[in-house]
Amino acid sequence: MNYLIKCNVNKTKYSIYGYKGKQVRDNIHAYDLAQFIRLFLEKPRIAEVYNIGGGKNNSISILEAFNKITNLSGIKMISEYKKKARIGDHICYYSDLSKIKKHYPSWNIEKKLDNIFEEILQKYL
């Protein structure tokens, strides 16, 4: 996401690899990750593995991200499409946060997708 926004602000070409730009990823703000780590350190659970990310509500496709940053910055995204997808790439990925929420019910994603976009954009302005 940071790179995508940086390309937008700097009017640099962004390359989309496969899936017509419809591949979806979740996004988590460092603040939310740090809050989870703090809770874990306060009450560690031995031998547990957590797959942490932004979850379904903080997920977005590349094309949706283009629209969002264009609307925020007023700068049209410059891109090129390469039909061949990257090896090992997923069409859609977002983290299942149910285990984390079960073990650490006080933890939540506080920084929504819009917040993340706005914070990154402000960094480049």
C-alpha positions, 0 to 999 in steps of 0.5 A: 500500500505504501508503495502504491500511494508513493507511486501515485503522489510521485506520478510513477508507473505502478505495475499490476501483475495478473488477475486484472488488478482484482487481487485482494489483500488485507492491510494492518496499521503498525499501531494495531499490530503493536497493540496486539504484541503488547497484549501478547507480551502481557499474557503470552500463550505458549506455542500458539501461532497467530496469522495477523493482518487487517482482516476482511474489513481492511481488505482492498483490491489493487483497482479499488486502491487506485480509486481510493488514492486517486480520490484522496490525492486528486492525482490519477494513478499511472499503471501498466498491466502485465498479464502474467501473475507473479509466481505464488501470488494469491487472487484473494487473501485476508487474515482470519482474526477469529483466533486472535479475537478469541484469545485476546478479546480486547484487541481490535483493528482501530485503524481502518483502511481509510485511516491508513490511506490518509496517514500514508498520503500525508507522509508524502505531501 
